[in-house]
Amino acid sequence: MATLAEALTAIRNSAEGDGTKPGRIPPDILKVMHRVTEQQRASGYHDRMPKIGQPMPSFALPNQDGTTVASADLLAKGPLVVSFFRGRW
């Protein structure tokens, strides 16, 4: 069984290429992805994001139907998982 690091490397190599064969992501798109990642790192966002174990700030966002949903309302029903989809580059 692969370690997490090995599994993540395999996923990255599949997407970006491993030096011997190209990956699924076209080179021009990959260049943009890496540029944006470097800009995000340089912005210092990591220092401002909640740390492990800290509560997430409350928020309200539209759901898939356009109805505003508040995190407090969801938390009242039980644990909440938030996932961010970066979309297509």
C-alpha positions as CSV (number, residue, x, y, z in Angstrom):
1,M,0.0,0.0,0.0
2,A,1.4,3.4,-1.0
3,T,2.0,6.1,1.6
4,L,0.0,9.3,1.3
5,A,3.1,11.1,-0.1
6,E,3.5,8.4,-2.7
7,A,-0.1,8.6,-3.7
8,L,0.0,12.4,-4.0
9,T,3.1,12.2,-6.1
10,A,1.4,9.7,-8.4
11,I,-1.6,12.0,-8.8
12,R,0.7,14.9,-9.5
13,N,2.7,13.0,-12.0
14,S,-0.5,11.8,-13.8
15,A,-1.7,15.4,-14.0
16,E,1.5,17.3,-14.7
17,G,3.8,14.6,-16.2
18,D,6.8,12.9,-14.7
19,G,9.6,14.1,-17.0
20,T,9.3,11.0,-19.2
21,K,5.8,11.5,-20.4
22,P,3.3,14.4,-20.5
23,G,0.5,14.6,-18.0
24,R,-3.2,15.2,-18.5
25,I,-3.0,19.0,-18.0
26,P,-1.9,20.9,-21.1
27,P,1.4,22.8,-20.6
28,D,-0.1,26.3,-21.1
29,I,-2.8,25.6,-18.5
30,L,-0.1,24.1,-16.1
31,K,2.0,27.2,-16.5
32,V,-1.0,29.4,-15.4
33,M,-1.7,27.0,-12.4
34,H,1.8,27.2,-11.2
35,R,2.0,31.0,-11.6
36,V,-1.3,31.5,-9.6
37,T,-0.1,29.1,-6.9
38,E,3.1,31.1,-6.5
39,Q,1.1,34.4,-6.4
40,Q,-1.1,32.9,-3.6
41,R,2.0,31.8,-1.6
42,A,3.6,35.2,-2.0
43,S,0.4,36.9,-0.8
44,G,0.9,35.5,2.7
45,Y,-2.6,33.9,2.7
46,H,-1.3,31.0,4.7
47,D,-0.5,33.1,7.7
48,R,-4.1,34.5,7.7
49,M,-6.0,31.2,7.3
50,P,-7.4,29.3,10.3
51,K,-5.1,26.8,11.8
52,I,-5.9,23.2,12.5
53,G,-8.4,23.0,15.3
54,Q,-9.5,26.6,15.1
55,P,-13.1,27.3,14.2
56,M,-13.9,28.6,10.8
57,P,-15.5,32.0,10.5
58,S,-19.2,32.1,10.0
59,F,-20.4,32.6,6.5
60,A,-23.5,32.7,4.3
61,L,-23.3,31.6,0.6
62,P,-25.8,30.8,-2.1
63,N,-26.3,27.1,-2.7
64,Q,-26.8,25.4,-6.1
65,D,-30.3,26.8,-6.3
66,G,-29.4,30.4,-5.4
67,T,-30.8,30.2,-1.9
68,T,-28.5,31.7,0.8
69,V,-27.4,29.2,3.3
70,A,-25.7,30.2,6.6
71,S,-23.0,28.0,8.1
72,A,-24.5,28.5,11.6
73,D,-27.8,26.9,10.3
74,L,-25.9,23.9,9.0
75,L,-23.8,23.5,12.1
76,A,-26.9,23.4,14.2
77,K,-27.8,20.2,12.4
78,G,-24.4,18.6,13.0
79,P,-20.8,18.6,11.8
80,L,-20.1,20.6,8.6
81,V,-17.6,19.8,5.9
82,V,-16.6,22.6,3.5
83,S,-15.0,21.9,0.2
84,F,-13.6,24.5,-2.2
85,F,-13.6,23.8,-6.0
86,R,-11.2,25.9,-7.8
87,G,-12.8,25.2,-11.2
88,R,-11.2,25.0,-14.6
89,W,-8.2,27.2,-15.1
